[in-house]
Amino acid sequence: MTAGRPGHAAGPEGPDAHGVYGTDGAFVAAVDGLADPLNDPLPGGHTSPWFRSDTVPAEHAAPQAVQSAAPSSYETGYAPPQAPQQPQGAPNEWYDPAGYQRDWYGPQEPSARMAPADLASPVAPVAPVEERAPAPVPDAPDPHAEPRTEVLARIPSETEPDPAPSPGGRAERRRAAKGRGRRRPGAAPEQKAAPAVPMSRVEARRAARAAKDSPAVIASRAVGEVFITLGVLMLLFVTYQLWWTNIRADQIAGKETNRIQDEWANGDRTPGVFAPGEGFAIMHIPQLDVVAPIAEGIDKEKVLDRGMIGHYGEGKLKTAMPSDKQGNFSVAGHRNTHGEPFRYINKLKPGDPIVVETRDAYYTYEMASILPQTSPSNISVIEPIPAGSGFTKPGRYLTLTTCTPEFTSTYRLIVWGKMVDERPRSEGKPDALVG
């Protein structure tokens, strides 16, 4: 309950008995309409900050019961001015955007940042009175309902740019807003190319001379190309020496071995003197897995480079044959490239067998000693009693000679052996080849 107003009696017979609150139930309805005392407006006020009294329609005035009653002088002084009566069917105009903007910002001139559509129609036009549809009569306000807060669109200020609408959905618009104003990494600002200025004849000649390479540059390029060519040629030569020569020599030596065995099987050849480069025997070194033909002579191109083992049988270097009762059967072979039959003879140990196969018999030698290095001119190592071998009397010996160190021909490596068995071919292979 509220206290009585000054100058009015509180009893039922006072002036208010027949005033605004004199009607039955009007005072109770007015009190119940105040859902929140904090939102109770003053006489003639409104809870909404955007309320404009001149736009309040007539149907939203005080209740009919209160209007019909004769207001007192106190209430007449505080009564809000009545809005002009609008014709039937006028819309519910509670919010005036143009008036709100004038009240807060004052009269504004058109800004360059405003879109043409905003300049053309800042406020939605209102239909003429005669074309308006009849407005529905609002229901009685719910005394227990929460007060409704009007939500207004944010008006951009003049200092903020007017973002252009982005096509697509919300995600695309957000990405467009984030990327707006940013420069992509690595993207240089576009610059207009300056117009080309025509050069004079002298300037054109100078530019042509400057574009040409100097003699030093040309010479350096030529030297570089020569070195590259030499490097490629050396690489090809090394590949040929270390790989292709072995393949080619193995093929030739294999064919010669097959030819010798075919002659022995057919009996076309009788023992005697052999021509230079002619194969007449086969050497077996089981420990090294070597099977190579033996040809007459030590000629590099006709014998050694063809993957065969050469017999010292010419001139002052003539040595005995395996079938001789005494003497030193001396042979030579490559240690590297061209089949390299003597590549690993330095790994032979005393007692390792070395078999020489001829048309009539198998001659088995046992490794006796080795000379790691000697001069190429030292021919005493192939004498009937070889110097440095440890042999002291005549016998049937075997001498193997090859180059050392590997991939060079500076020195010679010597291996000696002594015959321990002679087996005719009719009796079969020796034990060294059977095991």
Backbone hydrogen bonds in HBPLUS format (Angstrom, degrees):
<---DONOR---> <-ACCEPTOR-->    atom                        ^
c    i                          cat <-CA-CA->   ^        H-A-AA   ^      H-
h    n   atom  resd res      DA  || num        DHA   H-A  angle D-A-AA Bond
n    s   type  num  typ     dist DA aas  dist angle  dist       angle   num
A0008-HIS N   A0005-ARG O   3.35 MM   3  5.82 149.1  2.45 135.6 133.1     1
A0014-GLY N   A0011-GLY O   3.28 MM   3  5.59 170.0  2.29 113.6 114.9     2
A0017-ALA N   A0014-GLY O   3.12 MM   3  5.50 154.6  2.18 107.4 115.2     3
A0018-HIS N   A0015-PRO O   3.40 MM   3  6.18 155.1  2.47 115.3 118.9     4
A0022-GLY N   A0019-GLY O   3.26 MM   3  4.98 159.4  2.31  95.6 100.6     5
A0026-ALA N   A0023-THR O   3.17 MM   3  5.49 166.2  2.19 123.0 126.4     6
A0029-ALA N   A0025-GLY O   3.06 MM   4  6.10 157.5  2.11 141.8 148.2     7
A0030-ALA N   A0026-ALA O   2.99 MM   4  6.16 149.9  2.08 143.6 151.6     8
A0031-VAL N   A0027-PHE O   3.02 MM   4  6.26 154.2  2.09 145.8 152.0     9
A0032-ASP N   A0028-VAL O   2.94 MM   4  6.13 162.7  1.97 150.5 155.5    10
A0033-GLY N   A0029-ALA O   3.07 MM   4  6.16 139.5  2.24 137.5 147.3    11
A0034-LEU N   A0031-VAL O   3.16 MM   3  5.56 153.0  2.24 108.0 115.8    12
A0035-ALA N   A0033-GLY O   3.02 MM   2  5.67 119.8  2.40 110.2  93.5    13
A0039-ASN N   A0036-ASP O   2.98 MM   3  5.41 142.0  2.13 111.2 121.5    14
A0040-ASP N   A0037-PRO O   3.18 MM   3  5.05 162.5  2.21 101.0 105.1    15
A0045-GLY N   A0042-LEU O   2.84 MM   3  5.08 167.4  1.86 136.0 134.6    16
A0051-PHE N   A0048-SER O   3.22 MM   3  5.31 159.0  2.26 112.1 112.5    17
A0055-THR N   A0052-ARG O   3.11 MM   3  5.71 162.5  2.15 114.5 120.0    18
A0056-VAL N   A0053-SER O   3.32 MM   3  5.44 171.2  2.33 108.2 110.2    19
A0060-HIS N   A0057-PRO O   3.28 MM   3  5.73 155.6  2.35 107.8 114.4    20
A0061-ALA N   A0058-ALA O   3.26 MM   3  5.56 150.8  2.35 117.1 116.1    21
A0066-VAL N   A0063-PRO O   2.95 MM   3  5.26 118.5  2.34  99.5 114.8    22
A0067-GLN N   A0063-PRO O   2.85 MM   4  6.18 157.6  1.90 156.1 163.3    23
A0068-SER N   A0064-GLN O   2.99 MM   4  6.03 153.6  2.06 145.9 151.7    24
A0069-ALA N   A0066-VAL O   3.24 MM   3  5.38 135.6  2.45  95.7 107.4    25
A0076-THR N   A0072-SER O   2.89 MM   4  6.02 144.0  2.02 144.3 155.5    26
A0077-GLY N   A0073-SER O   3.30 MM   4  6.40 144.1  2.44 136.0 142.0    27
A0090-ALA N   A0087-PRO O   3.31 MM   3  6.06 141.6  2.47 143.9 140.8    28
A0100-TYR N   A0096-ASP O   2.97 MM   4  6.13 154.5  2.04 152.6 160.2    29
A0101-GLN N   A0097-PRO O   3.02 MM   4  6.22 160.2  2.06 152.1 156.3    30
A0102-ARG N   A0098-ALA O   3.08 MM   4  6.32 154.1  2.15 145.2 152.2    31
A0103-ASP N   A0099-GLY O   2.97 MM   4  6.14 157.9  2.02 147.6 153.2    32
A0104-TRP N   A0100-TYR O   3.14 MM   4  6.32 154.2  2.21 147.2 153.1    33
A0105-TYR N   A0101-GLN O   2.89 MM   4  5.68 163.0  1.92 147.5 153.3    34
A0106-GLY N   A0102-ARG O   2.88 MM   4  4.34 135.4  2.08 113.6 123.4    35
A0114-MET N   A0111-SER O   3.24 MM   3  5.44 155.2  2.31 101.5 108.8    36
A0118-ASP N   A0115-ALA O   2.91 MM   3  5.23 125.1  2.22 105.6 119.6    37
A0119-LEU N   A0115-ALA O   3.14 MM   4  6.56 153.4  2.21 152.9 160.7    38
A0120-ALA N   A0116-PRO O   2.93 MM   4  6.07 147.4  2.03 143.8 152.9    39
A0121-SER N   A0117-ALA O   3.06 MM   4  6.22 163.7  2.09 147.2 150.5    40
A0131-GLU N   A0128-PRO O   3.10 MM   3  5.42 142.7  2.24 102.5 113.0    41
A0132-ARG N   A0129-VAL O   3.35 MM   3  5.39 157.9  2.40 101.9 108.3    42
A0145-ALA N   A0142-ASP O   3.19 MM   3  5.30 162.1  2.22 107.7 113.2    43
A0173-ARG N   A0169-GLY O   3.12 MM   4  6.37 154.4  2.19 145.0 152.3    44
A0174-ARG N   A0170-ARG O   2.94 MM   4  6.22 151.8  2.02 148.4 156.0    45
A0175-ARG N   A0171-ALA O   3.01 MM   4  6.29 162.0  2.04 149.4 153.9    46
A0176-ALA N   A0172-GLU O   2.89 MM   4  6.07 154.6  1.96 145.7 153.3    47
A0177-ALA N   A0173-ARG O   2.88 MM   4  6.09 148.8  1.98 142.4 150.9    48
A0178-LYS N   A0174-ARG O   2.91 MM   4  6.19 153.9  1.98 150.4 157.2    49
A0179-GLY N   A0175-ARG O   2.96 MM   4  6.11 158.9  2.01 147.4 153.0    50
A0180-ARG N   A0176-ALA O   3.03 MM   4  5.94 117.3  2.44 135.0 148.3    51
A0182-ARG N   A0179-GLY O   3.25 MM   3  5.50 167.0  2.27 121.8 123.6    52
A0187-ALA N   A0184-ARG O   3.13 MM   3  5.53 162.0  2.16 130.9 132.6    53
A0204-ALA N   A0200-SER O   2.94 MM   4  6.14 152.3  2.02 145.9 153.9    54
A0205-ARG N   A0201-ARG O   3.05 MM   4  6.29 153.1  2.12 144.7 150.9    55
A0206-ARG N   A0202-VAL O   3.01 MM   4  6.30 160.0  2.05 150.1 155.7    56
A0207-ALA N   A0203-GLU O   2.94 MM   4  6.13 158.5  1.98 148.1 153.8    57
A0208-ALA N   A0204-ALA O   2.97 MM   4  6.19 151.2  2.05 143.2 151.0    58
A0209-ARG N   A0205-ARG O   2.92 MM   4  6.19 158.4  1.97 152.1 157.4    59
A0210-ALA N   A0206-ARG O   2.91 MM   4  6.12 153.0  1.99 146.9 154.7    60
A0211-ALA N   A0207-ALA O   3.00 MM   4  6.17 140.6  2.16 139.2 149.3    61
A0212-LYS N   A0209-ARG O   3.31 MM   3  5.33 138.9  2.49  95.8 106.4    62
A0218-ILE N   A0214-SER O   3.08 MM   4  6.41 161.2  2.11 154.8 160.3    63
A0219-ALA N   A0215-PRO O   2.87 MM   4  6.05 160.0  1.91 149.4 154.8    64
A0220-SER N   A0216-ALA O   2.92 MM   4  6.11 160.5  1.96 147.8 153.3    65
A0221-ARG N   A0217-VAL O   3.01 MM   4  6.20 154.2  2.07 146.0 153.0    66
A0222-ALA N   A0218-ILE O   2.99 MM   4  6.25 155.9  2.04 146.7 153.3    67
A0223-VAL N   A0219-ALA O   2.90 MM   4  6.18 162.6  1.93 154.8 158.9    68
A0224-GLY N   A0220-SER O   2.94 MM   4  6.09 158.3  1.99 144.6 151.0    69
A0225-GLU N   A0221-ARG O   2.93 MM   4  6.17 157.6  1.98 150.0 155.5    70
A0226-VAL N   A0222-ALA O   2.97 MM   4  6.24 151.2  2.05 146.1 154.1    71
A0227-PHE N   A0223-VAL O   2.98 MM   4  6.26 162.1  2.01 153.2 157.3    72
A0228-ILE N   A0224-GLY O   2.95 MM   4  6.17 160.0  1.99 148.9 154.8    73
A0229-THR N   A0225-GLU O   2.93 MM   4  6.08 158.0  1.98 143.9 150.1    74
A0230-LEU N   A0226-VAL O   2.88 MM   4  6.13 161.2  1.92 151.7 156.8    75
A0231-GLY N   A0227-PHE O   2.86 MM   4  6.05 157.8  1.91 149.3 155.6    76
A0232-VAL N   A0228-ILE O   2.98 MM   4  6.24 158.3  2.03 149.4 154.6    77
A0233-LEU N   A0229-THR O   2.94 MM   4  6.20 159.2  1.99 149.6 155.6    78
A0234-MET N   A0230-LEU O   2.85 MM   4  6.06 159.7  1.89 151.9 157.3    79
A0235-LEU N   A0231-GLY O   2.98 MM   4  6.16 156.2  2.04 145.4 152.0    80
A0236-LEU N   A0232-VAL O   2.97 MM   4  6.24 155.1  2.03 146.5 153.3    81
A0237-PHE N   A0233-LEU O   2.87 MM   4  6.12 152.5  1.95 147.0 154.9    82
A0238-VAL N   A0234-MET O   2.92 MM   4  6.14 164.9  1.94 153.3 156.5    83
A0239-THR N   A0235-LEU O   3.03 MM   4  6.20 159.5  2.08 144.5 150.5    84
A0240-TYR N   A0236-LEU O   2.90 MM   4  6.11 150.6  1.98 142.2 150.8    85
A0241-GLN N   A0237-PHE O   2.86 MM   4  6.13 161.6  1.89 154.7 159.1    86
A0242-LEU N   A0238-VAL O   2.93 MM   4  5.99 174.0  1.94 156.4 158.3    87
A0243-TRP N   A0239-THR O   3.05 MM   4  5.60 142.4  2.20 136.3 144.2    88
A0244-TRP N   A0239-THR O   3.40 MM   5  6.86 158.6  2.45 144.3 150.4    89
A0245-THR N   A0240-TYR O   2.96 MM   5  6.16 148.7  2.06 170.8 174.9    90
A0247-ILE N   A0243-TRP O   3.28 MM   4  6.59 159.7  2.32 148.2 153.7    91
A0248-ARG N   A0244-TRP O   2.91 MM   4  6.14 169.0  1.92 158.2 161.1    92
A0249-ALA N   A0245-THR O   2.88 MM   4  5.92 164.1  1.91 146.1 151.0    93
A0250-ASP N   A0246-ASN O   2.95 MM   4  6.00 159.1  2.00 146.2 151.8    94
A0251-GLN N   A0247-ILE O   3.16 MM   4  6.38 153.5  2.24 144.3 151.0    95
A0252-ILE N   A0248-ARG O   3.12 MM   4  6.46 160.0  2.16 150.2 155.0    96
A0253-ALA N   A0249-ALA O   2.85 MM   4  6.00 169.3  1.86 156.0 159.4    97
A0254-GLY N   A0250-ASP O   2.94 MM   4  5.95 152.7  2.02 141.3 148.8    98
A0255-LYS N   A0251-GLN O   3.09 MM   4  6.33 158.3  2.14 145.5 150.9    99
A0256-GLU N   A0252-ILE O   3.00 MM   4  6.26 157.3  2.05 151.1 157.4   100
A0257-THR N   A0253-ALA O   2.99 MM   4  6.17 154.7  2.06 146.2 152.7   101
A0258-ASN N   A0254-GLY O   3.08 MM   4  6.33 161.3  2.12 148.6 153.2   102
A0259-ARG N   A0255-LYS O   2.99 MM   4  6.24 152.6  2.07 145.3 153.1   103
A0260-ILE N   A0256-GLU O   3.01 MM   4  6.24 162.9  2.04 152.2 155.4   104
A0261-GLN N   A0257-THR O   3.08 MM   4  6.30 167.2  2.09 153.1 156.3   105
A0262-ASP N   A0258-ASN O   2.96 MM   4  6.14 150.6  2.05 144.7 152.9   106
A0263-GLU N   A0259-ARG O   3.04 MM   4  6.32 155.5  2.10 150.3 156.2   107
A0264-TRP N   A0260-ILE O   3.02 MM   4  6.34 156.8  2.07 150.2 156.7   108
A0265-ALA N   A0261-GLN O   2.96 MM   4  6.16 152.3  2.04 143.0 150.7   109
A0266-ASN N   A0262-ASP O   2.96 MM   4  6.15 150.3  2.05 147.3 154.9   110
A0267-GLY N   A0263-GLU O   2.86 MM   4  5.82 132.6  2.08 144.1 155.4   111
A0278-GLU N   A0275-ALA O   3.00 MM   3  5.45 155.9  2.06 140.6 139.9   112
A0277-GLY N   A0296-GLU O   2.72 MM  19  5.14 173.3  1.73 144.6 147.1   113
A0296-GLU N   A0278-GLU O   3.01 MM  18  5.60 149.0  2.11 134.9 140.4   114
A0280-PHE N   A0294-ILE O   2.97 MM  14  6.16 159.3  2.01 171.0 170.0   115
A0294-ILE N   A0281-ALA O   2.77 MM  13  5.04 164.5  1.79 140.7 138.0   116
A0282-ILE N   A0357-GLU O   2.87 MM  75  5.03 153.1  1.94 143.7 152.0   117
A0357-GLU N   A0282-ILE O   2.70 MM  75  5.03 174.6  1.71 163.8 162.0   118
A0283-MET N   A0292-ALA O   2.87 MM   9  5.52 169.9  1.88 168.6 166.0   119
A0292-ALA N   A0283-MET O   3.16 MM   9  5.52 156.1  2.22 149.0 155.6   120
A0284-HIS N   A0355-VAL O   2.75 MM  71  5.03 165.1  1.77 158.3 161.7   121
A0355-VAL N   A0284-HIS O   2.92 MM  71  5.03 161.7  1.96 154.2 156.2   122
A0285-ILE N   A0290-VAL O   2.99 MM   5  5.05 161.6  2.02 142.7 145.8   123
A0288-LEU N   A0285-ILE O   3.10 MM   3  5.63 139.5  2.27 114.7 125.0   124
A0289-ASP N   A0285-ILE O   2.99 MM   4  5.92 113.4  2.45 145.9 163.0   125
A0290-VAL N   A0285-ILE O   3.21 MM   5  5.05 168.5  2.22 132.0 135.1   126
A0289-ASP N   A0286-PRO O   3.28 MM   3  4.88 153.0  2.36  94.3 102.3   127
A0309-ILE N   A0293-PRO O   2.94 MM  16  6.20 175.4  1.94 163.9 164.9   128
A0295-ALA N   A0309-ILE O   2.86 MM  14  6.18 158.3  1.90 162.7 170.0   129
A0311-HIS N   A0295-ALA O   3.01 MM  16  6.24 146.5  2.13 160.8 171.1   130
A0297-GLY N   A0311-HIS O   3.03 MM  14  5.06 136.0  2.23 136.8 141.5   131
A0303-VAL N   A0299-ASP O   2.99 MM   4  5.41 144.7  2.11 133.1 141.5   132
A0304-LEU N   A0299-ASP O   3.08 MM   5  6.43 155.7  2.14 148.2 153.6   133
A0305-ASP N   A0300-LYS O   2.62 MM   5  5.54 161.4  1.66 159.5 162.5   134
A0306-ARG N   A0303-VAL O   3.16 MM   3  5.44 146.6  2.28 105.5 115.5   135
A0308-MET N   A0303-VAL O   3.37 MM   5  5.59 155.8  2.43 154.8 148.9   136
A0307-GLY N   A0304-LEU O   3.15 MM   3  5.62 152.8  2.22 120.6 120.4   137
A0310-GLY N   A0332-ALA O   2.90 MM  22  5.23 151.0  1.99 154.3 157.8   138
A0332-ALA N   A0310-GLY O   2.83 MM  22  5.23 146.2  1.94 144.6 155.7   139
A0312-TYR N   A0330-SER O   3.15 MM  18  5.91 168.8  2.17 144.9 148.3   140
A0319-THR N   A0312-TYR O   2.80 MM   7  5.72 139.7  1.96 147.8 147.2   141
A0317-LEU N   A0314-GLU O   3.20 MM   3  5.76 132.7  2.44 142.9 140.2   142
A0318-LYS N   A0315-GLY O   3.28 MM   3  5.59 152.0  2.37 114.4 114.3   143
A0324-ASP N   A0321-MET O   3.08 MM   3  5.49 159.0  2.13 114.2 120.5   144
A0327-GLY N   A0395-GLY O   2.84 MM  68  6.04 160.8  1.87 156.3 154.1   145
A0397-TYR N   A0327-GLY O   2.93 MM  70  6.31 167.5  1.95 159.2 162.8   146
A0329-PHE N   A0397-TYR O   2.86 MM  68  6.09 160.0  1.90 148.2 142.1   147
A0399-THR N   A0329-PHE O   3.02 MM  70  6.22 158.1  2.07 138.8 139.1   148
A0331-VAL N   A0399-THR O   2.95 MM  68  6.30 159.5  1.99 163.5 167.4   149
A0401-THR N   A0331-VAL O   3.12 MM  70  6.40 143.7  2.25 143.4 154.3   150
A0333-GLY N   A0401-THR O   3.28 MM  68  6.75 144.1  2.42 160.0 169.9   151
A0342-PHE N   A0334-HIS O   3.07 MM   8  5.87 157.5  2.12 161.9 159.2   152
A0340-GLU N   A0337-THR O   3.05 MM   3  5.20 149.5  2.14 122.1 119.7   153
A0347-LYS N   A0344-TYR O   3.06 MM   3  5.65 165.4  2.08 116.7 121.4   154
A0348-LEU N   A0345-ILE O   3.23 MM   3  5.49 168.6  2.25 109.8 112.8   155
A0352-ASP N   A0349-LYS O   3.05 MM   3  5.79 162.7  2.08 148.5 149.0   156
A0351-GLY N   A0367-MET O   2.81 MM  16  5.07 153.8  1.87 135.0 141.4   157
A0367-MET N   A0352-ASP O   2.94 MM  15  5.32 159.1  1.99 142.3 148.9   158
A0354-ILE N   A0365-TYR O   2.77 MM  11  5.04 148.9  1.87 145.5 148.7   159
A0365-TYR N   A0354-ILE O   2.78 MM  11  5.04 162.2  1.81 147.9 154.2   160
A0356-VAL N   A0363-TYR O   2.79 MM   7  5.09 162.3  1.82 148.6 154.2   161
A0363-TYR N   A0356-VAL O   2.93 MM   7  5.09 167.0  1.95 144.8 149.2   162
A0358-THR N   A0361-ALA O   2.94 MM   3  5.49 174.6  1.94 176.8 176.7   163
A0425-ARG N   A0360-ASP O   2.92 MM  65  5.68 164.4  1.95 137.4 134.4   164
A0362-TYR N   A0423-ARG O   2.59 MM  61  5.05 156.0  1.64 149.2 157.7   165
A0423-ARG N   A0362-TYR O   2.83 MM  61  5.05 167.7  1.84 153.3 157.0   166
A0364-THR N   A0421-ASP O   2.79 MM  57  4.99 169.3  1.80 149.1 152.7   167
A0420-VAL N   A0364-THR O   2.83 MM  56  5.86 167.0  1.85 154.3 157.3   168
A0421-ASP N   A0364-THR O   3.26 MM  57  4.99 148.1  2.37 142.6 139.1   169
A0366-GLU N   A0418-LYS O   2.89 MM  52  5.45 156.0  1.95 141.9 145.4   170
A0418-LYS N   A0366-GLU O   3.02 MM  52  5.45 152.7  2.10 142.5 145.7   171
A0368-ALA N   A0416-TRP O   2.79 MM  48  5.64 176.8  1.79 143.6 144.7   172
A0416-TRP N   A0369-SER O   2.95 MM  47  5.39 172.1  1.95 149.5 151.8   173
A0371-LEU N   A0414-ILE O   2.72 MM  43  4.90 167.3  1.74 148.8 151.3   174
A0414-ILE N   A0371-LEU O   2.97 MM  43  4.90 173.4  1.97 149.3 150.4   175
A0374-THR N   A0412-ARG O   2.95 MM  38  5.20 123.3  2.28 135.1 149.9   176
A0412-ARG N   A0374-THR O   2.84 MM  38  5.20 152.3  1.91 147.9 154.4   177
A0378-ASN N   A0375-SER O   3.13 MM   3  5.43 166.9  2.15 113.6 117.2   178
A0379-ILE N   A0377-SER O   3.00 MM   2  5.84 111.4  2.49 115.4  98.4   179
A0382-ILE N   A0379-ILE O   3.20 MM   3  5.85 168.8  2.21 116.6 120.1   180
A0383-GLU N   A0380-SER O   3.39 MM   3  5.26 169.6  2.40 103.1 104.4   181
A0387-ALA N   A0380-SER O   3.17 MM   7  5.68 165.5  2.20 130.8 133.4   182
A0419-MET N   A0396-ARG O   3.02 MM  23  5.75 172.6  2.03 169.2 166.9   183
A0398-LEU N   A0417-GLY O   2.80 MM  19  4.80 151.5  1.89 142.2 139.4   184
A0417-GLY N   A0398-LEU O   2.78 MM  19  4.80 148.7  1.87 144.6 146.4   185
A0400-LEU N   A0415-VAL O   2.82 MM  15  5.09 165.8  1.84 157.3 161.8   186
A0415-VAL N   A0400-LEU O   2.98 MM  15  5.09 155.3  2.04 147.3 153.3   187
A0402-THR N   A0413-LEU O   3.12 MM  11  5.32 141.7  2.27 143.0 152.7   188
A0413-LEU N   A0402-THR O   2.74 MM  11  5.32 163.7  1.76 150.6 156.1   189
A0404-THR N   A0411-TYR O   3.03 MM   7  5.15 144.0  2.16 125.7 123.9   190
A0411-TYR N   A0404-THR O   2.91 MM   7  5.15 151.4  1.99 172.0 176.5   191
A0408-THR N   A0405-PRO O   3.18 MM   3  5.65 139.3  2.35 138.2 134.8   192
A0427-GLU N   A0424-PRO O   3.06 MM   3  5.59 153.3  2.14 112.5 119.9   193
A0428-GLY N   A0425-ARG O   3.08 MM   3  5.28 163.1  2.11 109.3 114.1   194
A0433-LEU N   A0430-PRO O   3.13 MM   3  5.69 142.2  2.28 110.9 120.1   195
A0434-VAL N   A0430-PRO O   3.21 MM   4  6.45 132.2  2.45 142.6 155.9   196
A0434-VAL N   A0431-ASP O   3.21 MM   3  4.98 133.8  2.44  91.6 104.4   197
A0435-GLY N   A0431-ASP O   3.06 MM   4  5.98 167.8  2.07 154.5 154.8   198
